[in-house]
Amino acid sequence: MSAASSNLVGDARLEDSTVSDDEAETSDGAGAELSEQLSASSLHEDSVPADCAVLWASLDPVRRCIDFYPRAIAQRLEAALGSGEDRCVLGADFFNATVHLPPDGGFCQTTPGQHMGRSGYKAPGFRSACRIVHPRSARTVTLHGRRVQGEWRLLGEWRLAESGDDAEYSFVEVAPAHCMLCREAAEEPCAPLQTWGAADMASSAPAVLRKPVVAVVVVWQWCRGTPERDGDPMRLGDEMWCPYLSDQNTAIEAAFSAGAGAAAARSLRVTFSPGAPTAPPTGLNPHWVRSSGGMVLGTPC
């Protein structure tokens, strides 16, 4: 999408498995069954060796890819886990998602259903998640998964590469340093959400990458597709989504954070027809998304 695309840590249109309202209870039962396939993970920071870091990740059940949680979100998950909470509600900061943290370590992420206006209804979503204790000297992390009723789930002892005997697919992922939690960072406050600027688009510069702290950058996007022509906008590829300009992005995020019902973000050109009492605006597209965490840039600040 741009020079910043190499720093993306997810996708605003995270593909969760979808279930109808009538199937929600059944899905919860399936999630409990699947959680037994996942290994238990350490329950507090003291159990993490000094030479290791913690990564939080989830498996996209449709696209079959691993999404690592941004460090700011991982800090919240780690804090909830350390406090013995059974779930961490991420809300608007991360796709309205809730990460469930049962004692057996079979973590999963759920998202609520959402009415999308003329685009229809987004069914509730479910995906498996995991906490990884990762040696900092290792470059990659290996996870294993298989399809359950046509959707991808994590399984087995995901800490060890040798545990993939029953896996349908093994994921060998480069461990993203900007998503890691380590002992030195345990006392650091969570990075605040901030809107993107020109510096974020040039964040691949070596001088910038040497800075240790990672900011979570919010990017609002608008969709070039329409439901009538292209189907569900939330299932369209990245090429169909365009970011708002920096000042527009800042204005939208400020209104969203303040709880406003709307934000004035784009200028419209009104074309008058001689003698006509109406003047249709141009340049307006009703489909937009706040990508805080998905289309979040993991950029050093």
C-alpha positions, -999 to 999 in steps of 0.1 A, spaced: 0 0 0 29 23 8 63 23 24 46 17 57 30 -16 46 61 -35 59 53 -23 94 16 -34 95 8 -58 122 -26 -70 111 -55 -60 90 -85 -39 98 -107 -65 82 -96 -93 104 -113 -124 91 -129 -142 121 -151 -173 117 -187 -161 116 -216 -176 134 -253 -165 135 -270 -155 166 -288 -188 168 -254 -206 166 -236 -184 191 -242 -209 220 -230 -238 198 -199 -218 189 -191 -212 225 -192 -249 231 -170 -255 201 -146 -230 214 -144 -248 247 -137 -280 230 -110 -264 208 -94 -248 239 -86 -283 252 -63 -287 221 -43 -257 231 -15 -258 256 -16 -240 290 6 -210 292 24 -192 320 1 -172 342 24 -144 354 55 -125 343 77 -143 370 75 -175 349 91 -159 319 129 -167 318 151 -137 316 163 -145 281 127 -148 268 100 -124 257 63 -128 254 43 -126 221 6 -127 218 -9 -139 185 -41 -152 168 -48 -173 138 -70 -159 110 -95 -187 105 -102 -178 69 -69 -164 54 -48 -190 73 -23 -165 86 -9 -155 120 -16 -120 133 6 -108 162 -10 -84 186 6 -50 188 27 -44 219 2 -20 234 -26 -46 231 -3 -74 242 5 -54 274 -32 -52 282 -36 -90 276 -6 -97 298 -19 -75 326 -54 -92 324 -38 -126 325 -15 -117 354 -45 -104 374 -63 -136 370 -91 -122 348 -109 -146 325 -112 -121 297 -98 -89 283 -122 -65 266 -103 -45 240 -134 -26 227 -130 1 201 -92 0 205 -91 -34 187 -121 -43 165 -145 -45 195 -127 -77 203 -127 -97 235 -99 -121 243 -109 -149 265 -83 -162 290 -95 -195 305 -71 -211 331 -62 -240 308 -46 -216 284 -70 -223 255 -73 -186 246 -96 -173 219 -108 -140 205 -144 -132 198 -161 -102 181 -197 -92 184 -222 -91 155 -226 -57 139 -252 -41 116 -235 -25 86 -264 -6 72 -271 -14 36 -240 -36 36 -259 -61 58 -250 -78 91 -215 -89 102 -220 -121 122 -202 -127 155 -166 -139 150 -143 -164 167 -106 -172 163 -81 -190 184 -53 -171 201 -21 -179 221 5 -165 244 41 -174 233 71 -175 255 98 -169 229 136 -170 233 149 -136 223 178 -152 205 155 -171 181 146 -155 149 114 -174 142 85 -189 161 66 -220 149 29 -225 154 7 -254 143 -29 -254 131 -56 -275 114 -90 -270 99 -120 -276 121 -153 -275 102 -135 -256 74 -119 -230 96 -84 -228 109 -76 -233 145 -44 -234 165 -36 -267 182 -10 -287 201 20 -276 221 27 -245 201 59 -237 220 78 -266 204 83 -272 167 83 -310 174 47 -309 184 33 -305 149 27 -343 142 -11 -338 140 -9 -304 124 -24 -298 90 -3 -268 85 28 -253 104 34 -216 105 70 -205 107 68 -168 114 96 -142 119 92 -131 155 83 -93 153 105 -75 178 81 -45 179 54 -68 193 75 -85 220 71 -80 258 102 -85 279 111 -80 316 126 -46 308 93 -35 292 71 -49 320 69 -17 339 66 6 309 32 22 303 12 11 273 20 31 242 -8 56 236 -28 55 204 -19 83 180 -29 93 145 -5 87 117 18 114 103 45 118 76 71 103 99 52 71 102 52 66 64 90 69 65 94 47 95 116 22 77 145 46 79 174 30 100 177 61 122 141 58 132 141 20 137 169 23 162 144 40 186 132 14 211 96 25 219 68 15 195 38 37 189 4 23 180 -8 44 151 -45 47 141 -53 48 104 -88 55 92 -96 42 57 -124 45 32 -136 18 8 -138 23 -29 -162 -6 -33 -199 -8 -31 -221 -36 -18 -241 -37 -50 -210 -41 -72 -184 -57 -49 -202 -74 -21 -193 -72 16 -168 -43 19 -152 -59 50 -141 -88 28 -125 -67 0 -87 -67 -4 -63 -40 7 -62 -25 -27 -99 -14 -23 -92 6 9 -76 40 9 -63 59 40 -77 94 48 -52 122 47 -34 129 79 -54 159 90 -87 141 81 -75 111 100 -68 132 131 -102 149 129 -120 116 126 -101 100 155 -107 130 177 -144 128 171 -145 91 176 -125 93 208 -149 120 221 -179 98 215 -193 121 187 -219 106 164 -202 119 132 -171 137 120 -166 162 91 -136 147 73 -138 153 36 -146 183 14 -173 178 -11 -176 194 -45 -212 205 -52 -220 209 -88 -250 230 -97 -273 224 -127 -289 255 -141 -325 257 -130 -323 226 -109 -333 227 -72 -309 200 -63 -271 197 -64 -257 162 -58 -224 161 -38 -195 141 -51 -166 124 -33 -187 108 -6 -183 71 3 -203 57 32 -180 28 40 -151 34 64 -132 16 91 -111 26 121 -81 3 119 -65 6 154 -46 -26 158 -53 -41 124 -41 -14 101 -20 -2 130 15 8 121 41 -6 145 64 23 143 92 33 166 87 68 181 
